[in-house]
Amino acid sequence: MTREKAKWLVATLIAAALGAALLAACGSSASGSDQFRDKTDSSLLDFGEESDGAEREEAADVVHGFYSARARADWPATCAQLSGAVLAKIEHLAISATELEDTSCPSFLKTFTRLSAQERRESTVVGASSLRQQGTKGFLIYYGAGKVVYAMPLSKEGGGWKVASLSSKVLD
C-alpha cells in the first residue's frame, strides 16, 4: 500500500469511528459534562460554564483537526491549530535547546514528534463532548478510544478556539 493510500485510510477510519461514536451517544440521556460523571470525578467537569452546542462543535472541530493533522504528520496544519502561547514555547525551545536551522513550529514538530499507533488511537476524539469554559480558557472533554475520558485545554484567540497543549489529559 502506498503512503498516500495509507494516510487516506487512517483519515477515513478516524472519521468512521467518530461518526459511529456520535451516533451511539445520541441515545444517552445525559448531556454536557454530566455524561462523564460516572467515569471520572475530575474537577474539570465543573470548570467555568457549559458552552452551547455551536461553540462546543467549533472546539471539537479544532481538536479533531489538530489530531487529524498530527496523525498525517501535516505539521503546518498541526501548528495552525495551536494557541499563541504554545507556539511561543515551541519556538523558544527550538531556539534555545536545539541546533535546528529552521526553528519554526512545523520544523520542530517534524524533527521531534514520533507517534506510535497506540498514541494515534488514544488521541482521537471518538465520542460525545462537553466544552467547559471560563473567559478565554476552556476544556473540551470527550471520549477517546476505549471510552477513556480526556480533556484538551483550549484558549480563545481572535474569536476562535486554539489547542493549548500538545496532548490531552486523561481524566481518571
C-alpha positions in Angstrom: 0.0 0.0 0.0 1.4 3.4 -0.9 2.0 6.0 1.8 -0.7 8.3 0.3 -3.3 5.5 0.4 -2.3 4.7 4.0 -2.9 8.3 5.0 -6.3 8.3 3.4 -7.2 5.0 5.1 -6.2 6.4 8.5 -8.3 9.5 8.0 -11.3 7.5 6.8 -11.1 5.2 9.8 -10.9 8.1 12.2 -13.9 9.8 10.5 -15.9 6.5 10.6 -15.1 5.9 14.3 -16.1 9.5 15.2 -19.4 9.1 13.3 -20.2 5.8 14.9 -19.5 7.1 18.4 -21.6 10.2 17.8 -24.5 8.1 16.7 -24.1 5.9 19.7 -24.1 8.9 22.0 -27.4 10.1 20.7 -29.3 7.6 22.8 -27.8 8.9 26.1 -30.0 11.0 28.3 -27.0 12.8 30.0 -25.6 15.8 28.2 -22.7 18.2 28.6 -20.3 17.3 31.3 -22.9 15.2 33.2 -22.4 12.4 30.7 -18.9 11.8 32.1 -19.7 11.9 35.8 -19.9 8.1 36.1 -16.5 7.8 34.5 -14.5 10.5 36.3 -14.7 12.8 39.3 -12.4 15.4 37.8 -12.9 19.0 38.9 -12.8 19.9 35.2 -16.4 18.7 34.9 -17.3 21.8 37.0 -14.8 24.3 35.5 -16.5 27.5 34.4 -19.7 27.1 32.5 -21.0 24.6 30.0 -20.9 26.1 26.4 -23.7 25.8 23.9 -23.8 23.3 21.0 -22.4 25.6 18.4 -19.4 26.6 20.5 -18.8 23.0 21.5 -18.8 21.9 17.9 -16.4 24.6 17.0 -14.0 23.5 19.8 -14.4 19.8 18.8 -13.6 20.6 15.2 -10.4 22.4 16.2 -9.3 19.5 18.4 -10.2 16.9 15.7 -8.4 19.0 13.1 -5.3 19.1 15.4 -5.3 15.3 15.9 -6.0 14.5 12.3 -3.2 16.8 11.1 -0.8 15.3 13.7 -1.7 11.8 12.7 -1.0 12.6 9.0 2.3 14.3 10.0 0.9 17.5 8.4 3.0 19.8 10.6 1.9 23.2 9.2 -1.8 22.2 9.7 -1.0 20.9 13.2 0.7 24.1 14.2 -2.2 26.2 12.8 -4.4 24.7 15.5 -2.1 25.7 18.4 -2.5 28.7 20.6 -0.1 31.6 20.5 1.3 30.6 23.9 2.1 27.0 22.8 3.7 28.3 19.6 5.9 30.7 21.6 7.0 27.9 23.8 7.9 25.7 20.9 9.8 28.5 19.2 11.7 29.3 22.4 12.6 25.6 22.9 13.7 25.3 19.2 15.9 28.3 19.5 17.4 27.7 23.0 17.6 23.9 23.1 18.2 22.7 19.6 20.6 23.3 16.7 17.8 23.4 14.1 18.3 25.9 11.3 14.6 26.2 10.8 13.1 26.9 14.3 9.5 27.1 13.1 6.8 25.0 14.7 6.4 22.7 11.7 10.1 22.0 11.5 10.4 21.4 15.3 7.4 19.0 15.3 8.6 17.2 12.2 12.0 16.7 13.9 10.9 15.7 17.4 7.4 14.1 17.1 7.1 10.3 16.7 3.7 8.9 17.4 3.1 5.2 17.9 -0.1 3.6 16.5 -1.4 3.4 20.1 -0.8 7.1 20.6 -2.7 7.9 17.4 -5.6 5.8 18.6 -5.6 7.2 22.1 -5.5 10.8 20.9 -8.5 10.5 18.6 -11.8 12.2 19.6 -14.4 9.4 19.1 -17.2 10.3 21.4 -19.6 13.0 22.6 -18.1 16.0 24.1 -18.5 18.9 26.6 -16.9 22.3 26.4 -16.3 23.9 29.8 -15.1 27.5 29.5 -14.3 30.5 31.7 -13.2 33.6 30.0 -10.6 32.7 27.3 -9.8 29.3 28.9 -11.6 26.1 28.0 -11.5 22.4 28.2 -13.0 20.0 25.6 -14.0 16.9 27.5 -14.6 13.9 25.3 -14.4 10.1 25.0 -11.4 8.7 23.3 -10.6 5.2 22.2 -11.8 2.6 24.7 -14.3 5.0 26.3 -11.4 6.8 28.1 -12.3 10.3 29.2 -9.9 13.0 28.1 -9.7 16.8 28.4 -7.9 19.0 25.9 -7.1 22.5 27.2 -8.1 25.3 24.8 -7.6 29.0 24.5 -9.9 31.5 22.9 -7.9 33.7 20.5 -9.2 36.0 17.8 -12.8 34.8 18.3 -11.9 31.2 17.8 -10.6 28.2 19.8 -7.0 27.1 19.7 -5.4 24.0 21.2 -3.4 25.0 24.3 -1.4 21.8 24.7 0.4 19.2 22.6 -1.6 16.4 24.2 -4.8 15.9 26.2 -5.1 14.8 29.8 -6.7 11.5 30.8 -9.4 12.2 33.4 -9.4 9.4 36.0 
